[in-house]
Amino acid sequence: MSKTPSNQPSTPPSNASQCFVCGPDNPVGLRLTFTLDGDVCRAQFTPTENHCGFDGITHGGIIFSALDDVMANWIVLQGMQAFTAKVDLRYKDSLPTGTAVILEGRCLKARGRLMQMQGRMLRADNGQVVAECEASFMKAYISTA
């Protein structure tokens, strides 16, 4: 289902340069870089005090945004674009700011325009799952005209 492993960082499509998660031109964004490792898209991230909800705890919306993007970037690295249609997200534990995490995204199945994706966020220090989700993405047909 996926292309050959590249281990090359993804470059956001030109229409995503301001993306909050991966856009290199967004001055307040996370600026994550994604790579394809076999059939898994990966990124690393360390939230700062600017990413907290409660003091010292990473905001759940930041966690969700990173998970959504690791799944979306798996699709981008396949040469496609898609939009999130539905997400089932489970937070497993809080994430203290300053704690490095690893993001993983993979495709579970694809049928027609829909792709069933899985995303996970794991602490880099102990492998503990912080959050995981399954999502449906709808392939985009974007006009270049």
trRosetta pair geometry for C-beta under 8 A, 3 or more apart (Angstrom, degrees):
i j d omega theta_ij theta_ji phi_ij phi_ji
1 39 7.2 62 65 -131 99 116
1 107 5.9 -129 129 87 141 135
1 110 6.5 144 -150 14 125 121
2 36 7.0 -175 176 -168 133 132
2 38 7.7 93 76 149 144 46
2 39 4.9 165 13 -117 142 73
2 74 7.8 -71 -109 -176 124 93
2 77 7.9 13 -156 107 108 103
2 78 6.1 -102 -133 -95 70 105
2 107 7.0 159 -63 28 100 124
3 6 7.2 19 105 -36 114 106
3 36 7.3 48 67 126 95 164
3 77 7.2 -134 39 142 118 81
3 78 6.0 168 -11 -123 102 60
3 79 7.3 88 -42 -11 138 106
5 36 6.0 -158 -140 119 58 91
5 37 6.0 30 -146 -154 118 28
5 38 5.0 -18 -81 -68 124 35
6 35 7.1 -138 86 -165 88 81
6 36 5.1 59 34 59 94 106
6 77 7.1 -149 28 -166 132 114
7 35 5.4 27 -151 177 39 128
7 36 7.1 -96 -55 73 32 58
7 37 6.1 59 -89 -95 79 73
8 35 6.5 165 73 -131 22 94
8 36 7.7 -3 47 35 65 87
9 33 4.4 -23 -147 178 124 115
9 34 6.8 113 -155 66 66 37
9 35 5.4 -57 -92 -75 47 89
10 22 7.5 -16 90 -169 113 144
10 33 7.0 170 46 -168 70 64
10 34 4.5 -5 20 71 121 93
10 35 6.9 -163 -18 -84 78 36
10 36 7.6 84 -58 -25 101 89
10 41 8.0 4 -28 -145 135 113
10 73 5.4 -176 37 -165 165 110
10 76 5.7 81 -164 105 143 119
10 77 5.3 -93 -90 -77 120 93
12 16 4.0 -120 173 92 114 109
12 17 6.0 160 91 -83 125 45
12 19 5.8 -154 -140 15 151 130
12 22 5.0 150 -73 118 121 110
12 23 5.8 -62 38 -98 172 53
12 24 6.8 -169 22 -5 119 88
12 76 7.3 -37 -126 -166 49 160
13 16 4.8 77 58 10 79 108
13 76 6.6 -131 -30 -138 97 116
13 81 6.4 -15 -27 -84 157 123
14 17 6.4 -10 -162 -33 42 108
15 142 7.7 -151 28 -172 159 155
16 19 4.4 11 180 -37 89 119
16 22 6.8 15 143 81 119 104
16 23 5.9 -138 148 -86 67 91
17 23 5.1 88 157 -151 29 97
17 24 6.2 -51 -153 49 79 77
17 25 4.3 30 154 19 102 122
17 26 7.6 165 139 -32 56 79
18 23 4.7 13 153 -165 4 162
18 25 5.7 -52 -78 83 61 100
18 26 4.9 107 -157 -74 51 95
18 29 7.6 172 -177 -45 46 140
19 22 4.9 3 91 55 133 73
19 23 3.6 156 44 -39 63 99
19 26 6.5 -113 70 -22 37 140
19 29 6.7 91 102 -138 53 151
19 69 7.3 123 161 -117 131 126
20 23 6.8 31 -26 19 15 113
20 26 6.0 -151 -106 165 35 166
20 28 7.7 -30 -136 96 82 82
20 29 4.7 -170 -160 -119 39 96
20 30 6.7 54 145 4 67 90
20 65 6.3 -54 97 -172 121 142
21 29 6.5 -98 -28 -171 9 107
21 30 5.0 -10 -141 45 47 122
21 32 5.6 -28 166 25 80 114
21 65 5.3 -171 -71 151 115 100
21 66 6.1 163 -135 -97 122 50
21 68 7.5 -170 -33 75 159 90
21 69 3.9 -138 110 -51 158 161
22 29 7.6 -69 33 158 14 136
22 30 7.4 -19 -61 75 37 95
22 31 7.0 72 -148 -142 29 26
22 32 5.3 -62 -93 65 72 79
22 33 7.3 116 -141 -88 91 33
22 34 6.7 -35 -113 -10 134 107
22 69 5.6 169 -27 -171 108 135
22 73 6.5 131 -67 -77 159 127
23 26 4.0 77 88 -11 118 111
23 29 5.2 119 59 -1 92 176
23 31 7.2 -71 76 -95 46 62
24 31 6.1 76 -110 -133 50 97
26 29 3.2 61 97 -16 125 126
26 31 7.1 -163 63 -66 91 81
30 45 6.5 -6 -177 -131 125 122
30 62 7.6 132 -74 -157 130 96
30 65 7.5 154 -11 113 141 121
30 66 6.8 -116 148 -88 176 95
32 43 4.7 49 176 180 117 146
32 44 7.9 179 -142 65 96 38
32 45 5.7 -35 -100 -80 117 108
32 66 6.7 109 -39 -131 159 90
32 69 6.6 119 62 111 135 141
32 103 7.5 18 -168 25 149 146
33 43 6.3 161 78 -127 43 101
34 41 5.3 6 -177 -179 117 105
34 42 6.9 151 -153 74 67 34
34 43 4.8 -54 -95 -63 67 110
34 69 7.5 -149 -55 141 134 93
34 70 6.5 166 -113 -124 124 63
34 73 3.9 75 60 143 172 153
34 74 7.9 -109 170 -54 140 49
34 76 7.7 95 74 64 140 120
34 77 6.9 -120 118 -48 115 124
34 103 8.0 -65 -108 88 93 121
34 105 8.0 -18 -146 31 130 124
35 41 7.2 163 82 -153 33 59
35 42 5.7 -24 63 61 83 86
35 43 7.4 141 15 -78 70 61
35 77 8.0 97 -168 -104 25 148
36 40 7.4 149 -157 81 55 38
36 41 5.6 -34 -97 -97 65 68
36 42 7.9 144 -106 16 18 76
36 74 7.2 111 -103 -128 96 62
36 77 4.5 161 -51 159 125 153
37 40 5.2 -28 69 72 87 91
37 41 7.7 143 20 -107 74 18
37 42 5.3 8 6 2 122 124
39 106 5.8 56 134 -138 90 107
39 107 7.3 -99 -179 39 100 85
40 74 7.8 -64 -162 -107 29 117
40 104 5.4 -26 -170 -157 116 97
40 105 7.0 137 -164 66 63 42
40 106 5.2 -40 -105 -75 68 104
41 70 5.5 166 104 -179 110 75
41 71 7.5 157 55 -100 135 22
41 73 5.3 158 -178 96 147 92
41 74 3.8 -130 -16 -78 135 79
41 77 6.1 167 -100 16 113 142
41 103 7.9 -28 113 118 83 94
41 104 7.1 136 74 -161 56 43
41 105 4.2 -20 60 62 109 99
41 106 7.0 -178 16 -71 77 49
42 70 7.5 15 -121 -149 19 117
42 102 6.5 -22 -158 -173 101 95
42 103 6.5 146 -156 81 48 65
42 104 5.8 -10 -99 -100 76 65
42 105 7.8 -166 -68 22 35 73
43 66 7.5 -139 83 -168 129 98
43 69 7.9 -16 18 107 156 105
43 70 5.8 -136 19 -100 112 102
43 73 7.5 62 -38 61 126 156
43 102 7.6 157 81 -159 41 51
43 103 4.5 -4 57 52 87 116
44 100 6.3 -2 -175 -172 103 104
44 101 7.1 165 -153 85 58 46
44 102 5.7 -28 -101 -103 74 62
44 103 7.3 -162 -79 13 24 82
44 124 6.9 43 -139 -77 106 135
45 66 5.8 -87 6 -133 168 144
45 100 7.3 157 85 -152 36 60
45 101 5.5 -18 65 60 85 92
45 103 6.4 42 3 -24 113 114
46 98 6.6 9 178 -153 103 27
46 99 7.0 -173 -141 85 78 23
46 100 4.5 -36 -86 -93 97 69
46 101 7.3 156 -87 13 45 68
47 51 4.0 -113 -161 78 102 144
47 52 7.4 122 149 -64 122 66
47 58 4.2 71 86 -103 172 119
47 62 6.2 94 -114 130 127 147
47 95 6.6 89 24 125 139 119
47 97 5.0 -98 109 -127 97 69
47 98 7.3 -60 80 -16 67 29
47 99 7.2 0 41 50 92 69
47 101 7.7 25 -12 6 93 115
48 51 5.6 101 53 6 57 101
48 97 5.9 42 174 -172 16 114
48 98 7.1 64 -116 -68 45 62
49 52 5.8 -31 -158 -6 47 121
49 56 7.7 -23 -114 -87 83 44
49 97 5.4 106 -79 145 47 162
49 98 8.0 19 -49 -43 73 93
51 58 5.3 -6 123 -134 106 82
51 59 6.0 -129 166 19 62 95
51 62 4.7 75 -168 -104 105 169
51 97 6.3 151 65 -114 93 106
52 55 6.3 54 145 -130 149 22
52 56 6.3 66 -127 17 146 12
52 57 5.7 100 -149 65 97 45
52 58 6.1 -81 -102 -98 57 28
52 59 5.9 123 174 -37 17 82
52 97 5.3 -59 -68 -52 108 130
53 57 5.9 -46 53 93 84 96
53 58 7.3 38 1 130 86 25
53 59 3.8 119 -49 -104 89 73
53 60 6.5 7 -35 1 147 75
53 61 7.8 118 -72 16 113 90
54 57 4.4 22 67 40 94 121
56 96 5.8 -22 163 -144 87 83
56 97 5.7 -126 -155 21 40 101
57 94 5.0 -46 -142 -174 116 122
57 95 6.9 109 -162 67 66 51
57 96 6.4 -53 -100 -104 54 45
57 97 7.0 -99 -56 -24 6 83
58 62 5.5 -106 177 71 97 129
58 63 6.0 105 123 -52 119 98
58 94 7.5 154 40 -180 78 71
58 95 4.1 -23 30 85 124 106
58 96 7.3 61 -15 115 88 6
58 97 5.7 139 -64 -77 76 68
58 99 7.9 -104 -26 47 124 101
59 62 4.6 93 69 0 89 103
59 63 7.3 -158 98 -4 50 84
60 63 5.3 -52 -150 36 41 115
60 64 6.2 40 153 -19 71 103
60 91 6.3 -55 -124 -81 112 143
61 64 5.6 -49 -143 38 34 111
61 65 6.2 38 155 -23 65 104
62 65 5.7 -51 -146 34 30 112
62 66 6.5 29 155 -17 63 105
63 66 6.1 -59 -153 36 28 109
63 67 6.5 24 153 -15 64 109
63 91 7.1 76 105 -108 155 102
63 95 6.5 143 -84 15 122 140
63 121 6.2 -113 -158 16 93 168
63 130 6.7 -130 -138 129 129 119
63 131 5.2 96 163 11 128 152
64 67 5.7 -60 -148 40 33 110
64 68 6.1 34 156 -22 69 106
64 87 7.6 98 -157 136 107 158
64 89 6.0 -15 -111 -124 100 164
64 131 7.6 -87 -75 141 57 159
64 133 7.8 73 -130 -42 74 153
65 68 5.7 -52 -146 35 29 113
65 69 6.4 23 157 -15 63 109
66 69 5.9 -61 -148 40 29 108
66 70 6.5 29 156 -22 65 103
66 101 7.9 84 130 88 157 132
66 103 5.7 -130 155 -90 104 142
66 121 6.6 73 99 -92 121 128
67 70 6.0 -51 -145 30 32 107
67 71 6.8 27 157 -12 62 104
67 89 7.1 124 86 -120 156 113
67 103 6.8 -157 -95 -141 51 111
67 105 7.7 143 -165 -82 56 102
67 119 4.0 124 -169 128 88 142
67 120 7.6 81 -125 -37 105 6
67 121 5.9 -84 -76 -37 99 109
67 131 6.3 -89 -58 104 144 117
67 132 7.9 167 -133 -133 138 24
67 133 5.4 92 155 23 142 126
68 71 6.2 -64 -160 39 30 107
68 72 6.2 25 150 -16 67 113
68 84 5.8 -36 -151 -70 111 146
68 87 7.0 -54 -94 -89 96 149
68 119 7.2 -90 -64 -24 24 170
68 135 7.2 105 -118 -74 69 169
69 72 5.3 -54 -137 43 37 111
69 73 5.8 36 162 -20 70 106
69 103 8.0 7 80 163 86 160
70 73 5.9 -51 -139 39 28 109
70 74 7.0 43 151 -28 58 95
70 103 4.1 -151 -74 151 149 121
70 104 6.6 84 157 88 144 9
70 105 3.7 173 133 -32 87 120
70 119 5.3 124 74 -133 110 111
71 74 5.8 -43 -159 19 35 114
71 75 7.2 30 146 -12 61 102
71 84 7.8 84 87 -94 126 99
71 105 4.2 -161 -80 -146 46 128
71 117 4.0 98 -157 148 120 146
71 118 7.4 169 -102 67 112 20
71 119 4.7 -81 -48 -60 105 114
71 133 7.9 -81 -39 86 141 108
71 135 5.7 90 137 51 172 130
71 137 6.8 -177 139 -46 113 132
72 75 5.7 -56 -163 36 39 113
72 76 6.4 41 142 -21 70 104
72 82 6.7 -151 -132 68 76 87
72 84 7.1 -65 -71 -53 111 92
72 105 7.8 -64 20 -169 39 166
72 137 6.9 158 -98 -114 68 142
73 76 4.9 -43 -139 36 47 117
73 77 6.1 49 158 -21 69 100
73 105 6.7 116 59 52 83 150
74 77 6.0 -58 -153 37 27 110
74 78 6.9 25 147 -18 60 106
74 105 4.4 -137 -33 114 122 112
74 106 6.4 171 -121 -104 157 23
74 107 6.1 -175 137 -40 136 87
74 117 6.7 156 55 -134 138 120
75 78 5.7 -59 -157 33 35 111
75 80 5.1 -75 173 80 88 99
75 81 6.9 100 127 -128 115 20
75 82 4.8 -71 170 18 164 116
75 107 7.7 108 -75 -75 74 114
75 115 6.5 148 -95 68 118 165
75 117 7.6 -67 -44 -82 106 137
75 137 6.2 -117 -57 122 152 160
75 139 7.9 -163 -162 -103 131 73
76 79 7.8 69 177 -57 35 12
76 80 7.1 -115 -94 70 28 51
76 81 6.6 35 -96 -95 75 63
80 139 5.9 -54 179 -135 130 100
80 140 7.7 143 169 42 83 77
81 139 7.4 102 82 -160 49 60
81 140 4.4 -44 102 50 96 121
81 142 6.0 11 60 -12 141 129
82 115 6.2 -52 -122 27 171 125
82 137 4.0 67 136 158 135 115
82 138 5.8 165 -162 78 91 34
82 139 4.9 -52 -97 -99 97 38
82 140 5.5 -172 -101 -11 30 85
83 137 6.6 159 75 -159 30 76
83 138 5.3 -19 58 58 86 91
83 140 5.8 91 -21 -66 92 107
84 87 6.2 -7 -174 -45 121 108
84 135 5.9 -45 -140 -180 94 132
84 136 7.8 103 -165 81 54 53
84 137 5.9 -46 -99 -103 42 77
85 114 7.2 -57 22 -123 155 94
85 135 7.6 138 50 172 68 83
85 136 4.4 -53 66 102 112 98
85 137 6.2 163 2 -117 92 19
85 138 4.7 90 -57 -24 121 101
86 135 6.4 175 90 -153 52 63
86 136 4.6 26 45 37 94 107
87 133 5.5 -1 -171 -179 97 134
87 134 7.5 163 -152 86 53 42
87 135 4.3 -13 -103 -104 75 101
87 136 7.9 -137 -65 26 45 63
88 133 6.1 162 83 -155 51 77
88 134 5.2 0 54 57 103 86
88 135 7.3 -168 22 -76 62 54
89 131 6.5 4 -174 -180 95 115
89 132 7.8 171 -150 92 55 34
89 133 4.2 -22 -102 -96 67 117
90 131 6.5 171 90 -155 51 68
90 132 5.6 -9 60 62 98 76
90 133 6.8 171 18 -82 66 61
91 94 7.9 36 168 -78 119 45
91 130 7.4 -33 -153 154 70 64
91 131 4.8 -30 -111 -102 55 102
92 128 7.6 -159 110 161 127 87
92 129 4.8 47 41 106 162 93
92 130 6.1 173 54 173 97 14
92 131 6.0 -169 10 -84 83 38
92 132 6.9 39 -28 3 119 91
93 128 6.3 -13 31 146 151 123
93 129 7.4 124 13 93 104 56
93 130 5.6 -88 62 -127 86 54
94 130 7.9 -39 125 -149 11 93
95 99 5.8 -143 -174 66 79 126
95 101 6.7 -22 -143 -57 137 134
95 121 7.6 -42 -76 132 146 131
95 123 7.5 -175 -123 -84 92 94
95 130 4.9 29 -71 -145 113 137
96 99 4.8 91 70 -20 82 124
99 123 6.0 -39 162 -133 118 101
99 124 7.7 173 166 31 71 88
99 125 6.9 -82 -156 3 91 121
100 123 7.4 95 84 -164 57 60
100 124 4.0 -29 105 25 103 137
100 125 6.9 114 56 -34 92 84
101 121 5.1 10 171 -176 138 93
101 122 6.3 150 -160 76 81 36
101 123 5.8 -56 -104 -103 76 37
101 124 6.0 -151 -104 -25 17 87
101 130 6.1 -45 -121 3 135 145
102 121 7.4 159 78 -155 44 49
102 122 5.0 -18 58 63 95 94
102 123 7.9 17 15 104 81 9
102 124 5.4 114 -30 -84 92 82
103 119 7.0 -16 -169 -167 91 97
103 120 7.4 160 -154 85 47 50
103 121 5.6 -17 -101 -102 71 74
104 119 6.9 159 86 -154 55 50
104 120 4.7 -5 57 56 102 95
104 121 7.9 -173 22 -76 72 31
104 122 7.1 22 -1 1 112 109
105 117 6.3 -2 -170 -178 96 114
105 118 7.0 165 -150 86 50 52
105 119 4.8 -10 -100 -102 83 81
105 120 7.9 -175 -73 22 44 62
106 117 7.0 161 85 -156 37 69
106 118 5.3 -11 60 58 85 97
107 110 6.1 -9 -180 -43 130 102
107 115 5.8 -58 -134 -174 108 111
107 116 7.2 100 -167 75 65 56
107 117 5.8 -45 -105 -102 53 71
107 118 7.9 168 -102 17 8 79
108 116 4.4 -60 65 107 108 101
108 117 6.6 180 5 -105 89 15
108 118 5.5 86 -47 -23 109 105
108 134 7.2 -3 -10 -139 148 106
109 115 7.5 -174 96 -153 43 53
109 116 4.8 19 52 42 79 116
110 114 7.2 178 -150 98 55 52
110 115 4.6 -13 -106 -109 89 80
110 116 7.3 -150 -73 21 43 69
111 114 5.7 -8 66 66 77 93
113 138 5.4 21 142 -157 106 76
113 139 4.6 -126 -155 37 71 98
114 136 5.6 -25 -159 -165 107 104
114 137 7.2 138 -156 73 54 46
114 138 6.1 -30 -96 -99 62 63
114 139 7.7 -112 -58 -5 19 85
115 136 7.2 144 73 -158 46 53
115 137 4.6 -20 61 61 100 98
115 138 7.9 -173 19 -78 79 18
115 139 6.8 92 -18 -52 107 86
116 134 6.8 -2 -177 -176 89 102
116 135 7.7 162 -156 84 47 40
116 136 6.0 -26 -100 -100 62 69
117 134 7.0 160 85 -158 50 54
117 135 4.9 -20 64 64 100 88
117 136 7.5 164 18 -94 83 18
117 137 5.7 39 -11 -8 126 114
118 132 7.4 -4 -175 -175 89 96
118 133 7.2 171 -153 90 49 50
118 134 5.4 -22 -100 -103 71 73
118 135 7.8 168 -83 20 26 73
119 132 6.7 175 93 -153 57 53
119 133 4.9 1 56 56 98 92
119 134 7.9 179 20 -83 70 28
119 135 6.9 16 -1 3 110 116
120 129 6.2 -65 -163 -132 107 102
120 131 7.5 176 -150 93 46 51
120 132 4.6 -5 -107 -109 78 92
120 133 7.9 -174 -74 23 45 59
121 129 7.2 101 76 -162 55 61
121 130 4.4 -53 104 59 104 109
121 131 4.9 23 39 50 115 83
121 132 7.3 -151 23 -71 66 53
122 127 5.5 -14 178 -156 124 44
122 128 6.6 153 -156 75 73 33
122 129 5.6 -42 -99 -97 77 50
122 130 6.7 -180 -103 2 20 86
123 126 5.3 10 94 47 123 78
123 127 6.6 -43 68 13 78 11
123 128 4.7 16 23 51 119 86
123 130 6.1 113 -46 -48 79 104
129 132 5.7 -19 -173 -37 127 111
